[in-house]
Structure formats: structure tokens, C-alpha cells
Amino acid sequence: MIAVDVNDHAEVFAAGCRLLNEGLGSDAANVFLNLSRGGSGDWTKEKYDRPDMTDEEFNAHMEMVKAETAARYG
């Protein structure tokens, strides 16, 4: 288990992304994140209302996660 401040949503999300990347690899982590975007009611409306993450944005995010993972676990 890793220590994470559960009151800091950004920290929890970053830790989750690191673990997903380590456990699933970047391609499967991408699929999982796209599948698991939660909603609270009208899924179709929320799907079209949420901003899209471009491939470049996702790749940049995953590179950051990989770098953090490498720094943390060598």
C-alpha cells in the first residue's frame, strides 16, 4: 500500500494513474480510464458535456505518470 492524502483528489488521481500504468501498461490504463469515467445520472448528456482529452494530452499525462513512477520506484 502507498501513502496518499485522501483529501487531495489530484494526489489520489495521480497515484491511481501511476498504479494503473504499472499494473496494466499505458494502453490498457488508457482504456480503463475511458471506461471508468463516472457519472451521476444521464450518461449520454454527461458524455457529450465533458471535455475530451486529446491524444497529445493523454500521452503527456502518461509520460508524467511514467516519470513519477520511475522516480519513485527506480
Number of C-alpha atoms within 10 A of each C-alpha: 3 5 7 14 10 10 8 9 11 11 13 15 13 17 19 14 22 23 17 18 19 15 11 14 13 20 10 13 19 17 11 13 12 11 9 8 10 11 11 6 8 8 11 9 10 14 13 9 9 9 8 10 10 9 9 9 11 14 14 12 14 20 13 15 22 19 14 15 17 12 9 8 7 7
